[in-house]
């Protein structure tokens, strides 16, 4: 069972996730997807990096697709696999998107705070 809505995953690339961005049409920008949450009396954190890519259709508002890096696919699986695993670990389905490559910073923060790090 896929935990992501069908419209969130592009069929041709299992490394693409549609995300909300502060600006419409921004492409080739490095971004970090992250989330900190509490489940089962513990805190958990995840983060992975990607880049914005040109949408295949006209988007309204501040949406843009994000392609995760090949290294993140190797480390954590495709977008559907990763989100299925994280959602089953209790992660709420809303994530934070920030411009820049910050996954390593979030990983170090999780270690310093003794928060369980999930990929």
C-alpha positions as CSV (number, residue, x, y, z in Angstrom):
1,X,0.0,0.0,0.0
2,X,1.4,3.4,-1.0
3,X,1.1,6.0,1.8
4,X,1.4,9.0,-0.6
5,X,-1.5,10.3,-2.6
6,X,-1.3,9.3,-6.2
7,X,-1.0,12.9,-7.4
8,X,2.1,13.5,-5.2
9,X,4.3,11.0,-7.0
10,X,5.2,11.4,-10.7
11,X,4.8,8.1,-12.5
12,X,7.9,8.4,-14.6
13,X,10.4,9.2,-11.8
14,X,10.2,7.6,-8.4
15,X,12.5,10.3,-7.0
16,X,10.1,13.2,-7.5
17,X,7.7,14.6,-4.9
18,X,5.4,17.6,-5.4
19,X,6.1,20.1,-2.6
20,X,4.9,23.6,-1.7
21,X,7.6,26.3,-2.2
22,X,7.7,30.0,-1.3
23,X,7.8,31.0,-5.0
24,X,6.1,29.5,-8.1
25,X,8.4,28.3,-10.9
26,X,11.7,28.2,-9.0
27,X,13.8,25.4,-10.5
28,X,17.2,23.9,-10.0
29,X,17.3,25.1,-6.4
30,X,18.7,22.9,-3.7
31,X,16.2,22.1,-1.0
32,X,16.0,20.0,2.2
33,X,12.8,18.2,3.2
34,X,12.7,17.6,7.0
35,X,10.4,16.7,9.8
36,X,10.7,16.5,13.6
37,X,7.8,14.6,15.4
38,X,6.9,12.9,18.6
39,X,5.5,9.4,18.5
40,X,5.4,6.6,21.2
41,X,6.8,8.9,23.8
42,X,10.0,9.6,21.7
43,X,11.1,12.3,19.3
44,X,12.1,11.4,15.8
45,X,13.7,13.4,12.9
46,X,14.4,12.9,9.3
47,X,15.8,15.0,6.5
48,X,16.8,14.5,2.9
49,X,17.9,16.7,0.1
50,X,16.8,17.3,-3.5
51,X,16.3,20.1,-6.0
52,X,13.4,21.7,-7.6
53,X,12.6,20.7,-11.1
54,X,10.4,22.2,-13.8
55,X,6.7,21.1,-13.5
56,X,5.2,19.0,-16.3
57,X,1.9,20.9,-16.0
58,X,0.9,24.4,-15.0
59,X,0.9,24.8,-11.3
60,X,-1.0,27.4,-9.3
61,X,0.0,28.9,-6.0
62,X,3.4,28.1,-4.7
63,X,3.9,24.5,-5.8
64,X,6.8,22.8,-7.5
65,X,8.1,19.3,-7.8
66,X,11.2,18.3,-5.9
67,X,13.6,15.5,-7.2
68,X,15.5,13.9,-4.4
69,X,19.2,13.2,-5.0
70,X,20.5,9.8,-6.2
71,X,22.5,9.5,-2.9
72,X,19.3,9.9,-0.9
73,X,17.5,7.2,-3.0
74,X,20.4,4.8,-2.3
75,X,20.3,5.7,1.4
76,X,16.5,5.8,2.0
77,X,14.7,4.4,-1.1
78,X,12.4,6.0,-3.6
79,X,10.0,8.7,-2.5
80,X,7.0,6.2,-2.1
81,X,9.2,3.7,-0.2
82,X,10.7,6.4,2.1
83,X,7.4,8.1,2.9
84,X,5.7,4.7,3.5
85,X,8.4,3.8,6.0
86,X,8.4,7.2,7.7
87,X,4.6,7.4,7.9
88,X,4.5,4.0,9.4
89,X,7.1,5.2,12.0
90,X,4.5,7.9,13.0
91,X,5.7,10.8,10.9
92,X,2.9,13.3,10.2
93,X,2.3,13.7,6.5
94,X,3.2,17.5,6.4
95,X,7.0,18.2,6.1
96,X,9.1,21.3,6.2
97,X,10.8,22.4,3.0
98,X,13.8,24.8,3.2
99,X,16.1,26.2,0.5
100,X,19.7,24.9,0.6
101,X,21.4,21.6,1.6
102,X,20.8,21.1,5.3
103,X,20.3,17.4,5.9
104,X,23.7,16.9,7.6
105,X,23.0,19.8,9.9
106,X,19.6,18.3,10.9
107,X,21.3,14.9,11.4
108,X,23.9,16.5,13.8
109,X,21.1,18.4,15.6
110,X,19.2,15.1,16.1
111,X,22.4,13.5,17.5
112,X,23.0,16.4,19.9
113,X,19.4,16.3,21.1
114,X,19.4,12.5,21.4
115,X,16.5,12.4,18.9
116,X,16.1,9.2,16.8
117,X,17.3,9.8,13.3
118,X,15.3,8.0,10.5
119,X,16.2,7.8,6.8
